[in-house]
Amino acid sequence: MREMNLADELQIWGFENDFAVFLDGSMGFGLKLKALDVTCSSDSQIESLSERLSSFLNSLAPGTQMQFVQQIGPGNLETIEKAEGLRSEDTHKAVLGLHEERIRSLKSQEESNLIPKQNLYCFVRRKPEKPLLQKEKAFWKKPKHFEMSEASLKKEIHLTENLKKEVLFYLSALGLNPE
């Protein structure tokens, strides 16, 4: 029985200049974003955000793929500890007691994974300017590697760098603070 390795399943050929190079010659990158909380936003604010996001996505070059991924899990202890440090010793004892009880309750809820932390990521992938693999034909076996000249690689990296700058600019303008 053949053992399955994760490396056999990934479509990544390698990494160049902080970009993932995929087996088909496409290049991509990932960004961590600040999730926006629109629960208290007005309908017009939400509509404006939606229109700006749609405009940005429609402006991307053909062949550009963008995927947003939300990770939900524990990880609020640092925020709770910051809130704990906000108390002042000259505050009334009753208020200090309430603050301590609230912090104790929040820590207990965090330990029980009852307070979710949301992380938002964006993954972007662009097709190469020219296809690097020939089209599939009958009895054609897809190669595990492709060949790319150094000049082609540099050009693809340059185009991907430009795309990344564009994506960073627009996501920043939307308030998503990409990293």
Buried (B, 14 or more C-beta within 10 A) or exposed (E): EEEEEEEEEEEEBEEBEEBBBBBBBBBBBBBEBEBBEEEEEEEEEEEEBEEBBEEBEEEBEEEBEBEEEEEEEEBBBEEBEEBBEEEEEEEEEEEBEEBEEEBEEBBEEBEEEEBEBEBBBBBBBBBBEEEBBEEEEEEEEEEEEBEBEEEBBEBBBEBBBEBBEBBBEBBEEBEBBBE
